[in-house]
Amino acid sequence: METQFTIAWIPAENLKSILPLAYTLNEGKFSMETLENRLTEMIPMGYKCIGVYDEGQLIGICGVWALNKLYAGKHVEADNVIIDPKYQGKGIGKLMMDFLAKYAREIGCATAEVNCYAKNTRGKKFWESHGYEPLGYHMIKRLQDE
């Protein structure tokens, strides 16, 4: 019997439910408290998140920003994308990307973009398999200690 996954926007009041998966995604580099504080600040900035559920259990997330930039026009940016390791390879990533593309078209986006860690070769392969192409370098400069 094949499992049926449910995909939906996570309501703003339930967004803290993404924190365990976000913690896993960031390999514990940031405390849960830091992640929760950052999420609290992101929500009023328009952060949304797609959730994939297996019988009510959150097993995959894809954060979403709707942005407008000179070089890209109106676009969606996928952020904090992770699937519980026990569920990887079951088509959940494609399910989320299809959901994201449909949403992007509905709100009139010209493009979609994503940032992928330079060392994440598996992630890079995933994004390229969904039509994303490298455009440049995503760079960061730390101004404060974590």
C-alpha positions in Angstrom: 0.0 0.0 0.0 1.5 3.3 -1.1 1.5 6.2 1.3 -0.4 9.3 0.3 1.3 12.6 1.3 -0.6 15.8 2.0 0.9 19.1 0.9 -0.3 22.5 2.1 0.7 26.0 3.3 1.6 25.8 6.9 -0.5 28.4 8.7 1.5 31.3 10.2 0.5 30.3 13.7 2.0 26.8 13.2 5.3 27.9 11.5 7.3 26.9 14.6 6.6 23.3 13.6 9.3 23.7 10.9 12.1 24.3 13.5 13.1 20.6 14.0 13.6 20.1 10.3 15.3 23.5 9.9 17.7 22.5 12.7 18.5 19.3 10.9 19.0 21.2 7.6 21.5 23.5 9.3 23.3 20.5 10.9 22.9 22.0 14.4 25.0 25.1 13.6 22.3 27.3 15.1 20.5 26.7 18.4 16.7 26.1 18.3 16.4 29.4 20.2 18.3 31.3 17.5 16.2 29.6 14.7 13.0 30.4 16.5 14.0 34.1 17.0 14.9 34.4 13.3 11.7 32.7 12.2 9.7 35.2 14.4 11.3 38.1 12.6 10.9 36.5 9.1 7.1 35.9 9.3 6.2 39.7 9.2 8.6 40.0 6.2 6.3 37.7 4.2 7.9 34.3 4.8 5.6 31.4 4.0 6.3 27.7 4.2 5.0 24.7 2.3 4.6 21.6 4.4 4.4 18.0 3.4 2.7 15.6 5.8 2.4 11.9 6.2 -0.7 11.2 8.3 -0.3 14.5 10.1 3.4 14.3 10.7 5.5 17.1 9.0 8.1 15.4 6.9 9.1 18.1 4.4 9.4 21.9 4.3 10.0 24.5 1.6 10.1 28.1 2.8 9.0 30.6 0.2 9.7 34.3 -0.3 7.9 36.3 -3.0 10.4 38.9 -4.1 11.1 41.4 -6.9 14.6 42.1 -8.0 16.0 44.1 -10.9 17.8 41.1 -12.4 15.0 38.5 -11.9 11.7 40.4 -11.9 9.0 39.1 -9.7 10.0 35.7 -8.5 9.7 33.1 -5.7 12.7 32.0 -3.8 12.7 28.6 -2.2 14.4 28.6 1.2 15.0 26.1 4.0 14.1 23.1 1.9 14.5 19.7 3.5 12.8 16.4 3.6 13.1 14.1 6.6 15.9 11.7 5.7 13.5 8.7 6.2 11.3 10.0 3.4 13.9 11.1 0.9 13.8 9.6 -2.6 10.0 9.2 -2.5 9.1 12.1 -4.9 8.4 14.6 -2.1 10.9 17.1 -3.5 9.1 17.0 -6.9 5.7 17.4 -5.1 7.0 20.5 -3.3 8.5 22.0 -6.5 5.3 21.4 -8.5 3.3 23.1 -5.7 5.8 26.1 -5.7 5.7 26.5 -9.5 1.9 26.5 -9.5 1.9 29.2 -6.7 4.6 31.2 -8.6 2.4 31.2 -11.7 -0.7 32.2 -9.8 1.0 35.3 -8.3 2.5 36.3 -11.7 6.2 35.4 -11.1 8.6 35.6 -14.0 11.2 33.4 -12.4 12.1 31.2 -9.4 15.5 31.1 -7.7 17.2 29.3 -4.9 20.4 29.5 -2.9 22.2 26.2 -2.4 25.3 25.7 -0.2 28.4 25.4 -2.3 29.3 22.0 -0.7 25.8 20.6 -1.1 26.4 18.6 -4.3 23.3 16.5 -3.8 21.2 19.7 -3.4 22.8 21.2 -6.5 21.9 18.1 -8.5 18.3 18.2 -7.2 17.9 21.9 -8.2 19.4 21.4 -11.6 17.1 18.4 -12.2 14.2 20.8 -11.6 15.4 23.3 -14.2 17.5 25.7 -12.0 20.7 26.9 -13.5 23.7 28.5 -11.7 23.7 32.2 -12.3 26.4 33.5 -9.9 27.8 33.1 -6.4 25.9 33.6 -3.2 28.3 35.1 -0.8 28.0 36.1 2.9 30.1 38.2 5.2 29.6 37.7 8.9 29.2 41.0 10.8 28.6 39.4 14.2 29.5 36.2 15.9 26.8 33.6 16.0 
